[in-house]
Amino acid sequence: MLANAVLSALLLAFLFFGPLSAASGDEEKPLPPEAAKKADRLFEEGNAHFVKGEHEKALARYEEALAISPKAPGILYNAGLAAYLAGKYERATELWGRLKEIDPADWQVRAKLVQAWQALGKLEKRDAERAEIYELRKKPESEE
C-alpha cells in the first residue's frame, strides 16, 4: 500500500513538474496537430485511470499514445509506472529503458529501472544500473 502511495505521488509530481504534453520528444519532427491532440487525450485518459488505481487500463491508453508519439518522455515515464504497478515488470524495464536512451542523465528513470530489475529478480542488472547511477553522481554538472 505504501509503495502504491509513493508511486502515485511520484506520478503526480511528474505530472506537475515533468513533460505534460504528449509531444513527440523529437523536436526535428513535430507531430501533426490532430495526432498531437489524440496523443494528449490518450495520455490524459491514462492518467485518469492511473489515479483510480486502474493500472492495466492506464497502460493500455499510454500504449495507444506511444503508438502515435513513441519518444514522448511523459508518456514513457507514466507507462512504465502503470506497467510496474500492474506487475508487468519486463514491460516497465522496456519503457523506462527507452526513456533512459532519450535522457541518460535522468537519475529518476534509472532509479525506477533499479526497482523493476529488483522486482524481476535480475540482480546483476539492478546492480549494474545502481553503479551507473553512482557514476552519474560523481560527474560534475557541466559534463551532464
N, CA, C and O atoms as a GROMACS GRO file, in nm:
protein
  576
    1MET      N    1   0.082  -0.118   0.000
    1MET     CA    2   0.000   0.000   0.000
    1MET      C    3   0.087   0.125   0.000
    1MET      O    4   0.060   0.220  -0.074
    2LEU      N    5   0.192   0.126   0.083
    2LEU     CA    6   0.281   0.240   0.087
    2LEU      C    7   0.351   0.259  -0.047
    2LEU      O    8   0.368   0.372  -0.093
    3ALA      N    9   0.390   0.148  -0.110
    3ALA     CA   10   0.457   0.158  -0.241
    3ALA      C   11   0.363   0.222  -0.342
    3ALA      O   12   0.407   0.305  -0.422
    4ASN      N   13   0.236   0.186  -0.340
    4ASN     CA   14   0.139   0.246  -0.432
    4ASN      C   15   0.125   0.395  -0.405
    4ASN      O   16   0.117   0.475  -0.498
    5ALA      N   17   0.121   0.432  -0.279
    5ALA     CA   18   0.109   0.574  -0.244
    5ALA      C   19   0.231   0.652  -0.291
    5ALA      O   20   0.219   0.763  -0.343
    6VAL      N   21   0.348   0.594  -0.273
    6VAL     CA   22   0.471   0.660  -0.316
    6VAL      C   23   0.474   0.675  -0.468
    6VAL      O   24   0.507   0.781  -0.520
    7LEU      N   25   0.438   0.567  -0.540
    7LEU     CA   26   0.438   0.575  -0.685
    7LEU      C   27   0.333   0.672  -0.736
    7LEU      O   28   0.356   0.742  -0.835
    8SER      N   29   0.217   0.676  -0.670
    8SER     CA   30   0.115   0.773  -0.710
    8SER      C   31   0.164   0.916  -0.688
    8SER      O   32   0.139   1.004  -0.769
    9ALA      N   33   0.234   0.937  -0.577
    9ALA     CA   34   0.290   1.069  -0.550
    9ALA      C   35   0.394   1.106  -0.655
    9ALA      O   36   0.400   1.221  -0.700
   10LEU      N   37   0.476   1.008  -0.694
   10LEU     CA   38   0.575   1.035  -0.799
   10LEU      C   39   0.506   1.071  -0.931
   10LEU      O   40   0.550   1.162  -1.001
   11LEU      N   41   0.399   0.999  -0.963
   11LEU     CA   42   0.326   1.029  -1.086
   11LEU      C   43   0.273   1.171  -1.081
   11LEU      O   44   0.288   1.247  -1.177
   12LEU      N   45   0.210   1.208  -0.970
   12LEU     CA   46   0.155   1.343  -0.961
   12LEU      C   47   0.264   1.448  -0.968
   12LEU      O   48   0.246   1.553  -1.030
   13ALA      N   49   0.378   1.421  -0.905
   13ALA     CA   50   0.490   1.515  -0.914
   13ALA      C   51   0.535   1.528  -1.058
   13ALA      O   52   0.564   1.638  -1.106
   14PHE      N   53   0.542   1.415  -1.128
   14PHE     CA   54   0.584   1.419  -1.268
   14PHE      C   55   0.483   1.494  -1.352
   14PHE      O   56   0.520   1.568  -1.444
   15LEU      N   57   0.355   1.477  -1.321
   15LEU     CA   58   0.252   1.546  -1.397
   15LEU      C   59   0.264   1.697  -1.382
   15LEU      O   60   0.241   1.772  -1.477
   16PHE      N   61   0.302   1.742  -1.262
   16PHE     CA   62   0.312   1.886  -1.240
   16PHE      C   63   0.447   1.944  -1.282
   16PHE      O   64   0.454   2.060  -1.323
   17PHE      N   65   0.553   1.865  -1.272
   17PHE     CA   66   0.686   1.919  -1.298
   17PHE      C   67   0.755   1.862  -1.420
   17PHE      O   68   0.853   1.920  -1.468
   18GLY      N   69   0.706   1.752  -1.473
   18GLY     CA   70   0.768   1.688  -1.588
   18GLY      C   71   0.696   1.726  -1.716
   18GLY      O   72   0.606   1.810  -1.713
   19PRO      N   73   0.735   1.666  -1.827
   19PRO     CA   74   0.670   1.695  -1.954
   19PRO      C   75   0.524   1.652  -1.950
   19PRO      O   76   0.494   1.534  -1.933
   20LEU      N   77   0.434   1.746  -1.966
   20LEU     CA   78   0.292   1.716  -1.963
   20LEU      C   79   0.240   1.675  -2.099
   20LEU      O   80   0.151   1.592  -2.110
   21SER      N   81   0.297   1.733  -2.200
   21SER     CA   82   0.244   1.711  -2.334
   21SER      C   83   0.287   1.577  -2.389
   21SER      O   84   0.390   1.521  -2.350
   22ALA      N   85   0.207   1.528  -2.480
   22ALA     CA   86   0.241   1.405  -2.550
   22ALA      C   87   0.324   1.437  -2.673
   22ALA      O   88   0.329   1.359  -2.768
   23ALA      N   89   0.389   1.551  -2.673
   23ALA     CA   90   0.472   1.590  -2.785
   23ALA      C   91   0.571   1.479  -2.817
   23ALA      O   92   0.605   1.398  -2.730
   24SER      N   93   0.615   1.477  -2.938
   24SER     CA   94   0.693   1.364  -2.988
   24SER      C   95   0.824   1.341  -2.916
   24SER      O   96   0.876   1.230  -2.919
   25GLY      N   97   0.880   1.442  -2.850
   25GLY     CA   98   1.010   1.426  -2.788
   25GLY      C   99   1.122   1.440  -2.891
   25GLY      O  100   1.240   1.431  -2.856
   26ASP      N  101   1.085   1.461  -3.014
   26ASP     CA  102   1.179   1.476  -3.125
   26ASP      C  103   1.148   1.611  -3.191
   26ASP      O  104   1.060   1.620  -3.276
   27GLU      N  105   1.222   1.715  -3.151
   27GLU     CA  106   1.190   1.848  -3.200
   27GLU      C  107   1.210   1.866  -3.350
   27GLU      O  108   1.159   1.961  -3.408
   28GLU      N  109   1.282   1.775  -3.413
   28GLU     CA  110   1.301   1.786  -3.556
   28GLU      C  111   1.173   1.751  -3.632
   28GLU      O  112   1.151   1.802  -3.742
   29LYS      N  113   1.089   1.666  -3.575
   29LYS     CA  114   0.968   1.620  -3.642
   29LYS      C  115   0.848   1.636  -3.549
   29LYS      O  116   0.807   1.539  -3.486
   30PRO      N  117   0.790   1.755  -3.540
   30PRO     CA  118   0.673   1.770  -3.455
   30PRO      C  119   0.555   1.690  -3.510
   30PRO      O  120   0.542   1.671  -3.631
   31LEU      N  121   0.472   1.646  -3.420
   31LEU     CA  122   0.353   1.573  -3.461
   31LEU      C  123   0.254   1.665  -3.531
   31LEU      O  124   0.246   1.783  -3.497
   32PRO      N  125   0.179   1.614  -3.628
   32PRO     CA  126   0.070   1.693  -3.684
   32PRO      C  127  -0.028   1.726  -3.572
   32PRO      O  128  -0.044   1.648  -3.478
   33PRO      N  129  -0.093   1.841  -3.579
   33PRO     CA  130  -0.181   1.886  -3.469
   33PRO      C  131  -0.287   1.783  -3.427
   33PRO      O  132  -0.310   1.765  -3.307
   34GLU      N  133  -0.350   1.717  -3.520
   34GLU     CA  134  -0.453   1.619  -3.485
   34GLU      C  135  -0.393   1.499  -3.411
   34GLU      O  136  -0.452   1.448  -3.316
   35ALA      N  137  -0.276   1.455  -3.455
   35ALA     CA  138  -0.210   1.343  -3.388
   35ALA      C  139  -0.168   1.382  -3.247
   35ALA      O  140  -0.182   1.304  -3.153
   36ALA      N  141  -0.116   1.504  -3.233
   36ALA     CA  142  -0.075   1.552  -3.101
   36ALA      C  143  -0.195   1.560  -3.007
   36ALA      O  144  -0.185   1.523  -2.890
   37LYS      N  145  -0.308   1.608  -3.058
   37LYS     CA  146  -0.429   1.615  -2.975
   37LYS      C  147  -0.474   1.476  -2.932
   37LYS      O  148  -0.511   1.456  -2.816
   38LYS      N  149  -0.469   1.382  -3.024
   38LYS     CA  150  -0.510   1.245  -2.991
   38LYS      C  151  -0.416   1.185  -2.887
   38LYS      O  152  -0.462   1.122  -2.791
   39ALA      N  153  -0.286   1.203  -2.905
   39ALA     CA  154  -0.189   1.150  -2.808
   39ALA      C  155  -0.210   1.215  -2.671
   39ALA      O  156  -0.205   1.146  -2.569
   40ASP      N  157  -0.233   1.347  -2.669
   40ASP     CA  158  -0.260   1.416  -2.542
   40ASP      C  159  -0.386   1.362  -2.476
   40ASP      O  160  -0.388   1.343  -2.354
   41ARG      N  161  -0.490   1.339  -2.555
   41ARG     CA  162  -0.617   1.287  -2.500
   41ARG      C  163  -0.594   1.148  -2.439
   41ARG      O  164  -0.642   1.120  -2.329
   42LEU      N  165  -0.523   1.063  -2.511
   42LEU     CA  166  -0.495   0.928  -2.460
   42LEU      C  167  -0.409   0.933  -2.333
   42LEU      O  168  -0.430   0.855  -2.240
   43PHE      N  169  -0.313   1.024  -2.332
   43PHE     CA  170  -0.228   1.044  -2.214
   43PHE      C  171  -0.313   1.084  -2.094
   43PHE      O  172  -0.297   1.028  -1.985
   44GLU      N  173  -0.402   1.180  -2.113
   44GLU     CA  174  -0.490   1.225  -2.005
   44GLU      C  175  -0.584   1.113  -1.960
   44GLU      O  176  -0.609   1.099  -1.840
   45GLU      N  177  -0.636   1.035  -2.054
   45GLU     CA  178  -0.721   0.921  -2.018
   45GLU      C  179  -0.641   0.820  -1.935
   45GLU      O  180  -0.691   0.766  -1.836
   46GLY      N  181  -0.518   0.797  -1.977
   46GLY     CA  182  -0.432   0.708  -1.900
   46GLY      C  183  -0.410   0.760  -1.759
   46GLY      O  184  -0.416   0.683  -1.663
   47ASN      N  185  -0.386   0.889  -1.746
   47ASN     CA  186  -0.366   0.950  -1.614
   47ASN      C  187  -0.491   0.934  -1.528
   47ASN      O  188  -0.481   0.906  -1.408
   48ALA      N  189  -0.609   0.952  -1.588
   48ALA     CA  190  -0.734   0.938  -1.513
   48ALA      C  191  -0.748   0.795  -1.460
   48ALA      O  192  -0.788   0.775  -1.346
   49HIS      N  193  -0.717   0.697  -1.543
   49HIS     CA  194  -0.722   0.558  -1.498
   49HIS      C  195  -0.617   0.533  -1.389
   49HIS      O  196  -0.644   0.463  -1.291
   50PHE      N  197  -0.499   0.590  -1.408
   50PHE     CA  198  -0.390   0.566  -1.313
   50PHE      C  199  -0.429   0.612  -1.172
   50PHE      O  200  -0.411   0.536  -1.076
   51VAL      N  201  -0.482   0.733  -1.160
   51VAL     CA  202  -0.513   0.784  -1.026
   51VAL      C  203  -0.628   0.707  -0.960
   51VAL      O  204  -0.645   0.713  -0.839
   52LYS      N  205  -0.706   0.634  -1.040
   52LYS     CA  206  -0.811   0.548  -0.985
   52LYS      C  207  -0.756   0.410  -0.947
   52LYS      O  208  -0.829   0.326  -0.894
   53GLY      N  209  -0.629   0.387  -0.975
   53GLY     CA  210  -0.569   0.257  -0.946
   53GLY      C  211  -0.593   0.154  -1.055
   53GLY      O  212  -0.568   0.035  -1.035
   54GLU      N  213  -0.641   0.199  -1.169
   54GLU     CA  214  -0.669   0.110  -1.283
   54GLU      C  215  -0.546   0.106  -1.374
   54GLU      O  216  -0.546   0.162  -1.484
   55HIS      N  217  -0.444   0.038  -1.326
   55HIS     CA  218  -0.314   0.044  -1.392
   55HIS      C  219  -0.312  -0.027  -1.528
   55HIS      O  220  -0.244   0.019  -1.619
   56GLU      N  221  -0.385  -0.135  -1.542
   56GLU     CA  222  -0.392  -0.204  -1.672
   56GLU      C  223  -0.458  -0.113  -1.776
   56GLU      O  224  -0.410  -0.102  -1.889
   57LYS      N  225  -0.567  -0.049  -1.738
   57LYS     CA  226  -0.636   0.042  -1.830
   57LYS      C  227  -0.547   0.162  -1.862
   57LYS      O  228  -0.542   0.207  -1.977
   58ALA      N  229  -0.479   0.212  -1.761
   58ALA     CA  230  -0.388   0.325  -1.783
   58ALA      C  231  -0.280   0.286  -1.882
   58ALA      O  232  -0.250   0.360  -1.976
   59LEU      N  233  -0.221   0.169  -1.862
   59LEU     CA  234  -0.115   0.123  -1.951
   59LEU      C  235  -0.166   0.110  -2.094
   59LEU      O  236  -0.096   0.147  -2.189
   60ALA      N  237  -0.286   0.060  -2.110
   60ALA     CA  238  -0.343   0.046  -2.246
   60ALA      C  239  -0.353   0.182  -2.314
   60ALA      O  240  -0.321   0.194  -2.432
   61ARG      N  241  -0.398   0.284  -2.242
   61ARG     CA  242  -0.409   0.418  -2.301
   61ARG      C  243  -0.270   0.476  -2.333
   61ARG      O  244  -0.249   0.535  -2.438
   62TYR      N  245  -0.177   0.457  -2.240
   62TYR     CA  246  -0.041   0.506  -2.265
   62TYR      C  247   0.020   0.436  -2.387
   62TYR      O  248   0.088   0.499  -2.467
   63GLU      N  249  -0.004   0.306  -2.400
   63GLU     CA  250   0.049   0.232  -2.515
   63GLU      C  251  -0.010   0.288  -2.646
   63GLU      O  252   0.061   0.300  -2.746
   64GLU      N  253  -0.139   0.320  -2.644
   64GLU     CA  254  -0.200   0.381  -2.763
   64GLU      C  255  -0.135   0.515  -2.794
   64GLU      O  256  -0.108   0.546  -2.910
   65ALA      N  257  -0.109   0.594  -2.691
   65ALA     CA  258  -0.044   0.724  -2.710
   65ALA      C  259   0.098   0.706  -2.763
   65ALA      O  260   0.144   0.784  -2.846
   66LEU      N  261   0.168   0.604  -2.714
   66LEU     CA  262   0.305   0.578  -2.760
   66LEU      C  263   0.310   0.533  -2.905
   66LEU      O  264   0.410   0.554  -2.973
   67ALA      N  265   0.202   0.473  -2.952
   67ALA     CA  266   0.197   0.435  -3.094
   67ALA      C  267   0.197   0.560  -3.182
   67ALA      O  268   0.242   0.556  -3.296
   68ILE      N  269   0.147   0.670  -3.129
   68ILE     CA  270   0.144   0.796  -3.202
   68ILE      C  271   0.272   0.876  -3.177
   68ILE      O  272   0.328   0.935  -3.270
   69SER      N  273   0.316   0.877  -3.054
   69SER     CA  274   0.430   0.958  -3.011
   69SER      C  275   0.527   0.871  -2.930
   69SER      O  276   0.528   0.879  -2.807
   70PRO      N  277   0.608   0.790  -2.998
   70PRO     CA  278   0.689   0.689  -2.928
   70PRO      C  279   0.804   0.742  -2.841
   70PRO      O  280   0.859   0.666  -2.762
   71LYS      N  281   0.839   0.869  -2.855
   71LYS     CA  282   0.951   0.922  -2.776
   71LYS      C  283   0.906   1.026  -2.674
   71LYS      O  284   0.990   1.098  -2.619
   72ALA      N  285   0.776   1.035  -2.647
   72ALA     CA  286   0.727   1.135  -2.552
   72ALA      C  287   0.768   1.096  -2.410
   72ALA      O  288   0.722   0.993  -2.359
   73PRO      N  289   0.853   1.174  -2.345
   73PRO     CA  290   0.903   1.138  -2.212
   73PRO      C  291   0.792   1.118  -2.109
   73PRO      O  292   0.797   1.022  -2.032
   74GLY      N  293   0.695   1.204  -2.106
   74GLY     CA  294   0.588   1.192  -2.006
   74GLY      C  295   0.509   1.063  -2.022
   74GLY      O  296   0.474   0.998  -1.924
   75ILE      N  297   0.482   1.028  -2.146
   75ILE     CA  298   0.407   0.905  -2.172
   75ILE      C  299   0.492   0.783  -2.135
   75ILE      O  300   0.443   0.690  -2.072
   76LEU      N  301   0.618   0.783  -2.174
   76LEU     CA  302   0.706   0.670  -2.142
   76LEU      C  303   0.718   0.650  -1.991
   76LEU      O  304   0.712   0.538  -1.942
   77TYR      N  305   0.736   0.760  -1.919
   77TYR     CA  306   0.752   0.750  -1.774
   77TYR      C  307   0.625   0.694  -1.710
   77TYR      O  308   0.631   0.599  -1.631
   78ASN      N  309   0.511   0.753  -1.744
   78ASN     CA  310   0.385   0.709  -1.683
   78ASN      C  311   0.349   0.567  -1.725
   78ASN      O  312   0.297   0.490  -1.645
   79ALA      N  313   0.378   0.532  -1.849
   79ALA     CA  314   0.351   0.396  -1.895
   79ALA      C  315   0.436   0.296  -1.815
   79ALA      O  316   0.389   0.188  -1.779
   80GLY      N  317   0.560   0.334  -1.787
   80GLY     CA  318   0.645   0.248  -1.705
   80GLY      C  319   0.588   0.230  -1.565
   80GLY      O  320   0.589   0.120  -1.511
   81LEU      N  321   0.539   0.340  -1.506
   81LEU     CA  322   0.478   0.330  -1.373
   81LEU      C  323   0.355   0.240  -1.376
   81LEU      O  324   0.338   0.155  -1.288
   82ALA      N  325   0.271   0.258  -1.476
   82ALA     CA  326   0.149   0.176  -1.486
   82ALA      C  327   0.186   0.029  -1.505
   82ALA      O  328   0.126  -0.059  -1.443
   83ALA      N  329   0.283   0.002  -1.590
   83ALA     CA  330   0.327  -0.136  -1.612
   83ALA      C  331   0.381  -0.196  -1.482
   83ALA      O  332   0.348  -0.309  -1.447
   84TYR      N  333   0.463  -0.120  -1.413
   84TYR     CA  334   0.520  -0.168  -1.288
   84TYR      C  335   0.411  -0.203  -1.187
   84TYR      O  336   0.414  -0.310  -1.126
   85LEU      N  337   0.316  -0.112  -1.170
   85LEU     CA  338   0.210  -0.135  -1.072
   85LEU      C  339   0.113  -0.244  -1.115
   85LEU      O  340   0.043  -0.302  -1.031
   86ALA      N  341   0.108  -0.272  -1.244
   86ALA     CA  342   0.025  -0.382  -1.294
   86ALA      C  343   0.100  -0.515  -1.285
   86ALA      O  344   0.047  -0.620  -1.322
   87GLY      N  345   0.224  -0.511  -1.235
   87GLY     CA  346   0.303  -0.633  -1.221
   87GLY      C  347   0.372  -0.674  -1.350
   87GLY      O  348   0.423  -0.786  -1.360
   88LYS      N  349   0.375  -0.586  -1.448
   88LYS     CA  350   0.440  -0.614  -1.576
   88LYS      C  351   0.580  -0.552  -1.574
   88LYS      O  352   0.608  -0.453  -1.642
   89TYR      N  353   0.664  -0.614  -1.496
   89TYR     CA  354   0.796  -0.558  -1.470
   89TYR      C  355   0.885  -0.555  -1.594
   89TYR      O  356   0.961  -0.460  -1.613
   90GLU      N  357   0.876  -0.657  -1.678
   90GLU     CA  358   0.956  -0.659  -1.803
   90GLU      C  359   0.917  -0.540  -1.889
   90GLU      O  360   1.004  -0.470  -1.942
   91ARG      N  361   0.787  -0.517  -1.901
   91ARG     CA  362   0.740  -0.406  -1.984
   91ARG      C  363   0.786  -0.273  -1.924
   91ARG      O  364   0.825  -0.182  -1.996
   92ALA      N  365   0.783  -0.263  -1.792
   92ALA     CA  366   0.831  -0.141  -1.726
   92ALA      C  367   0.978  -0.116  -1.761
   92ALA      O  368   1.016  -0.002  -1.789
   93THR      N  369   1.061  -0.222  -1.761
   93THR     CA  370   1.202  -0.202  -1.795
   93THR      C  371   1.218  -0.160  -1.940
   93THR      O  372   1.307  -0.080  -1.972
   94GLU      N  373   1.134  -0.212  -2.029
   94GLU     CA  374   1.142  -0.172  -2.170
   94GLU      C  375   1.107  -0.023  -2.186
   94GLU      O  376   1.177   0.050  -2.255
   95LEU      N  377   1.000   0.019  -2.121
   95LEU     CA  378   0.955   0.158  -2.134
   95LEU      C  379   1.056   0.254  -2.071
   95LEU      O  380   1.094   0.353  -2.133
   96TRP      N  381   1.098   0.224  -1.950
   96TRP     CA  382   1.196   0.312  -1.885
   96TRP      C  383   1.331   0.304  -1.954
   96TRP      O  384   1.406   0.402  -1.952
   97GLY      N  385   1.364   0.190  -2.014
   97GLY     CA  386   1.487   0.179  -2.091
   97GLY      C  387   1.486   0.272  -2.211
   97GLY      O  388   1.588   0.334  -2.244
   98ARG      N  389   1.370   0.283  -2.277
   98ARG     CA  390   1.358   0.376  -2.389
   98ARG      C  391   1.375   0.520  -2.342
   98ARG      O  392   1.437   0.602  -2.410
   99LEU      N  393   1.321   0.551  -2.225
   99LEU     CA  394   1.336   0.685  -2.171
   99LEU      C  395   1.481   0.712  -2.132
   99LEU      O  396   1.531   0.823  -2.149
  100LYS      N  397   1.547   0.612  -2.080
  100LYS     CA  398   1.690   0.625  -2.045
  100LYS      C  399   1.773   0.656  -2.169
  100LYS      O  400   1.869   0.733  -2.162
  101GLU      N  401   1.736   0.597  -2.284
  101GLU     CA  402   1.808   0.626  -2.409
  101GLU      C  403   1.791   0.773  -2.449
  101GLU      O  404   1.883   0.834  -2.502
  102ILE      N  405   1.674   0.827  -2.423
  102ILE     CA  406   1.646   0.967  -2.456
  102ILE      C  407   1.722   1.061  -2.364
  102ILE      O  408   1.777   1.162  -2.408
  103ASP      N  409   1.726   1.028  -2.235
  103ASP     CA  410   1.793   1.113  -2.137
  103ASP      C  411   1.875   1.026  -2.041
  103ASP      O  412   1.829   0.993  -1.932
  104PRO      N  413   1.996   0.990  -2.082
  104PRO     CA  414   2.079   0.902  -1.999
  104PRO      C  415   2.114   0.958  -1.862
  104PRO      O  416   2.151   0.882  -1.772
  105ALA      N  417   2.105   1.089  -1.843
  105ALA     CA  418   2.140   1.150  -1.714
  105ALA      C  419   2.022   1.159  -1.618
  105ALA      O  420   2.038   1.211  -1.508
  106ASP      N  421   1.906   1.110  -1.657
  106ASP     CA  422   1.788   1.116  -1.571
  106ASP      C  423   1.797   1.009  -1.463
  106ASP      O  424   1.767   0.892  -1.488
  107TRP      N  425   1.839   1.048  -1.344
  107TRP     CA  426   1.859   0.952  -1.236
  107TRP      C  427   1.727   0.893  -1.187
  107TRP      O  428   1.725   0.781  -1.137
  108GLN      N  429   1.615   0.967  -1.200
  108GLN     CA  430   1.486   0.916  -1.154
  108GLN      C  431   1.445   0.794  -1.236
  108GLN      O  432   1.396   0.695  -1.182
  109VAL      N  433   1.464   0.801  -1.366
  109VAL     CA  434   1.431   0.688  -1.452
  109VAL      C  435   1.522   0.570  -1.418
  109VAL      O  436   1.478   0.456  -1.415
  110ARG      N  437   1.647   0.599  -1.394
  110ARG     CA  438   1.741   0.493  -1.358
  110ARG      C  439   1.702   0.427  -1.226
  110ARG      O  440   1.716   0.306  -1.209
  111ALA      N  441   1.654   0.508  -1.131
  111ALA     CA  442   1.608   0.453  -1.003
  111ALA      C  443   1.487   0.362  -1.024
  111ALA      O  444   1.474   0.259  -0.958
  112LYS      N  445   1.400   0.400  -1.115
  112LYS     CA  446   1.285   0.316  -1.147
  112LYS      C  447   1.331   0.184  -1.210
  112LYS      O  448   1.275   0.078  -1.182
  113LEU      N  449   1.431   0.191  -1.294
  113LEU     CA  450   1.486   0.069  -1.353
  113LEU      C  451   1.543  -0.022  -1.244
  113LEU      O  452   1.526  -0.144  -1.251
  114VAL      N  453   1.609   0.035  -1.146
  114VAL     CA  454   1.662  -0.045  -1.035
  114VAL      C  455   1.547  -0.119  -0.967
  114VAL      O  456   1.558  -0.238  -0.938
  115GLN      N  457   1.436  -0.049  -0.941
  115GLN     CA  458   1.320  -0.113  -0.877
  115GLN      C  459   1.265  -0.227  -0.962
  115GLN      O  460   1.233  -0.334  -0.911
  116ALA      N  461   1.254  -0.202  -1.092
  116ALA     CA  462   1.197  -0.305  -1.180
  116ALA      C  463   1.289  -0.426  -1.190
  116ALA      O  464   1.242  -0.540  -1.186
  117TRP      N  465   1.420  -0.403  -1.203
  117TRP     CA  466   1.514  -0.516  -1.207
  117TRP      C  467   1.506  -0.595  -1.077
  117TRP      O  468   1.512  -0.718  -1.079
  118GLN      N  469   1.493  -0.525  -0.965
  118GLN     CA  470   1.479  -0.592  -0.835
  118GLN      C  471   1.352  -0.678  -0.834
  118GLN      O  472   1.356  -0.793  -0.791
  119ALA      N  473   1.242  -0.623  -0.881
  119ALA     CA  474   1.116  -0.697  -0.883
  119ALA      C  475   1.125  -0.822  -0.970
  119ALA      O  476   1.062  -0.924  -0.940
  120LEU      N  477   1.204  -0.814  -1.076
  120LEU     CA  478   1.222  -0.929  -1.164
  120LEU      C  479   1.324  -1.030  -1.110
  120LEU      O  480   1.336  -1.141  -1.163
  121GLY      N  481   1.395  -0.991  -1.005
  121GLY     CA  482   1.498  -1.079  -0.951
  121GLY      C  483   1.626  -1.079  -1.034
  121GLY      O  484   1.711  -1.167  -1.019
  122LYS      N  485   1.639  -0.979  -1.122
  122LYS     CA  486   1.758  -0.969  -1.208
  122LYS      C  487   1.858  -0.877  -1.138
  122LYS      O  488   1.875  -0.760  -1.171
  123LEU      N  489   1.924  -0.937  -1.039
  123LEU     CA  490   2.009  -0.858  -0.951
  123LEU      C  491   2.134  -0.805  -1.017
  123LEU      O  492   2.184  -0.698  -0.979
  124GLU      N  493   2.187  -0.877  -1.115
  124GLU     CA  494   2.305  -0.825  -1.186
  124GLU      C  495   2.270  -0.697  -1.262
  124GLU      O  496   2.347  -0.601  -1.261
  125LYS      N  497   2.154  -0.697  -1.326
  125LYS     CA  498   2.112  -0.577  -1.398
  125LYS      C  499   2.080  -0.464  -1.300
  125LYS      O  500   2.113  -0.348  -1.326
  126ARG      N  501   2.017  -0.499  -1.187
  126ARG     CA  502   1.990  -0.399  -1.083
  126ARG      C  503   2.119  -0.334  -1.037
  126ARG      O  504   2.129  -0.212  -1.029
  127ASP      N  505   2.219  -0.418  -1.007
  127ASP     CA  506   2.346  -0.367  -0.955
  127ASP      C  507   2.421  -0.286  -1.060
  127ASP      O  508   2.488  -0.188  -1.026
  128ALA      N  509   2.411  -0.326  -1.186
  128ALA     CA  510   2.476  -0.251  -1.294
  128ALA      C  511   2.412  -0.112  -1.306
  128ALA      O  512   2.482  -0.012  -1.324
  129GLU      N  513   2.281  -0.107  -1.296
  129GLU     CA  514   2.211   0.023  -1.303
  129GLU      C  515   2.248   0.110  -1.184
  129GLU      O  516   2.270   0.230  -1.200
  130ARG      N  517   2.256   0.050  -1.067
  130ARG     CA  518   2.298   0.125  -0.948
  130ARG      C  519   2.438   0.183  -0.967
  130ARG      O  520   2.463   0.298  -0.931
  131ALA      N  521   2.527   0.103  -1.023
  131ALA     CA  522   2.664   0.150  -1.046
  131ALA      C  523   2.665   0.268  -1.142
  131ALA      O  524   2.741   0.363  -1.125
  132GLU      N  525   2.580   0.261  -1.246
  132GLU     CA  526   2.572   0.372  -1.341
  132GLU      C  527   2.519   0.499  -1.273
  132GLU      O  528   2.566   0.609  -1.301
  133ILE      N  529   2.421   0.483  -1.184
  133ILE     CA  530   2.369   0.598  -1.110
  133ILE      C  531   2.480   0.659  -1.026
  133ILE      O  532   2.495   0.781  -1.022
  134TYR      N  533   2.557   0.575  -0.961
  134TYR     CA  534   2.668   0.622  -0.878
  134TYR      C  535   2.768   0.701  -0.963
  134TYR      O  536   2.815   0.807  -0.921
  135GLU      N  537   2.799   0.650  -1.081
  135GLU     CA  538   2.892   0.720  -1.169
  135GLU      C  539   2.835   0.855  -1.214
  135GLU      O  540   2.909   0.953  -1.226
  136LEU      N  541   2.706   0.860  -1.239
  136LEU     CA  542   2.643   0.987  -1.276
  136LEU      C  543   2.659   1.090  -1.166
  136LEU      O  544   2.686   1.207  -1.192
  137ARG      N  545   2.642   1.046  -1.042
  137ARG     CA  546   2.651   1.137  -0.928
  137ARG      C  547   2.792   1.194  -0.914
  137ARG      O  548   2.809   1.304  -0.862
  138LYS      N  549   2.892   1.120  -0.958
  138LYS     CA  550   3.030   1.164  -0.946
  138LYS      C  551   3.066   1.270  -1.050
  138LYS      O  552   3.161   1.345  -1.031
  139LYS      N  553   2.989   1.275  -1.161
  139LYS     CA  554   3.020   1.370  -1.269
  139LYS      C  555   2.985   1.511  -1.226
  139LYS      O  556   2.882   1.534  -1.163
  140PRO      N  557   3.071   1.608  -1.261
  140PRO     CA  558   3.034   1.748  -1.240
  140PRO      C  559   2.915   1.782  -1.329
  140PRO      O  560   2.898   1.724  -1.436
  141GLU      N  561   2.833   1.875  -1.284
  141GLU     CA  562   2.712   1.912  -1.360
  141GLU      C  563   2.742   1.958  -1.501
  141GLU      O  564   2.660   1.939  -1.590
  142SER      N  565   2.857   2.019  -1.522
  142SER     CA  566   2.892   2.069  -1.655
  142SER      C  567   2.910   1.957  -1.757
  142SER      O  568   2.901   1.982  -1.878
  143GLU      N  569   2.935   1.834  -1.712
  143GLU     CA  570   2.953   1.722  -1.802
  143GLU      C  571   2.822   1.657  -1.842
  143GLU      O  572   2.818   1.582  -1.940
  144GLU      N  573   2.714   1.683  -1.771
  144GLU     CA  574   2.586   1.617  -1.799
  144GLU      C  575   2.515   1.678  -1.916
  144GLU      O  576   2.406   1.634  -1.952
   0.00000   0.00000   0.00000
